[in-house]
Amino acid sequence: MATKLFVGNLPFNATSEDLEELFSQAGTVASAHVITDKFSGQSRGFGFVEMANDREAQAAIERFKGYDLQGRALTVNEAKPQAERSGGRRSAFGGGRSASGGGGRGWGRASGGRDRRW
């Protein structure tokens, strides 16, 4: 069974291919992925590597924990399951604003403030 590893403190120019090449020295890599910012496309400095089995995953942890990659000491450990995200609903109008657009700032008579519309 494949084991997923978290790899942190990556250089920002490291690619998924770099991770796959590096970790293949410890065994068979099922997948390697550097996490990037969805807007800029720049690396966020961490990624995940999936090793073919537990034995190879442990070998990779031992070999690459603290490994110097382009001047940065890698953090490598077994990935934890992603925490469940809260199910809170978001308003279509953004944080804290009312549907009338008043935003709770005393605009309009409904909020108890003066009517500041022009």
N, C-alpha and C positions, 0 to 999 in steps of 0.2 A: 504494500500500500504506500502511496506517495506521501511524503511529509513536506509541509510548507514551512519555509523559513522566512523570518523577517530579517532584512539587511538594512541597517541604518548607518547614518553618517557617511553617505555616499558623496563623492565629489559631484558637483552639479552638472558636470559634462559627461558623467558616466551614462552609458546606454544599456538597454536590455541585453544587447549582444555582448557587451563587456561583462555583464554579470554572468551570462550563460557560459562564456569562455572561461572566466575565472573559476566558477563553481564546478565546471566539468573536470577540473583537476582532482576533485574529491569523489567523483562518481557520475552517474547518469543524471542529467538535468532534464526533468519533464517539461518545465517552463521557467522562464525568468522574465520579470517585468519591473521596470523602473516606473514609479508613480510620478506623473507630471501634473502641473497645474493646468486646469482645463481651459483657462483663458490665454495664458502666455505660452503654454507648451513647455516651459522650463521644468527641469527635474525638481522635485520637492525634497530630494536628499535621502530618499529611502525607496526600498523596493521589496519584492518577494521572489524567492526562488523555490521551486518545487522539485525536490529530489525524489528519485525513483523508489527508495525504501528508507526505513528508519536507520539502518546501519550507515548508509551513505550520508544521510542527513546529519547524524552525530559526528561523522568524520569531517564534514564540512564545517560544522560549528566549531569543533576543536581546531581545525586548520585555519579558519578565517576570522575567528573572534580576535579582534585587536590587530588584524592584518592591515598593513600600511598600503593603502591604495591612493596614489597621487597625493601623498602627504596627509591623508586622513585615516585614522584608526577605525576600522569597521566594527560595527556592533552586529553580531549575528546570534540569533536565538530562534527557537521554535515559535512560529506565529501562533498567536492566540486567536480564537474565533472572534469575528467582528461583533462588537456589542450591538444589541438591538437598539435602533434609533427610537426616540420618543415619538409617539403617535400624535403629538399636538398639531392642531390645524393652524394654518397660516391664513391671514386675511388677504384677500385679493388686492387690498389697498396698501399693504405694507404694515410695518410694525406699529401697532397702537393707534392708527388713524381710524376714525369712524367712517361709515359709508358716505356721510354727507361731505367728507373732505375737511371737516373742521379740525381734526387732529387733536382735539382736546385742549386747544390753546385759548379757549374763551371766545372763539369766533362763532357768531350766530347765536340766536336766541335760545336754541335747544340746549346749549351748554350752560345757560345761565349768565352768559356774558353779554356784552353789548353787541349789537349787530354792526360789524365793521365792514360789511359789503359796500361797494361803491354804488 
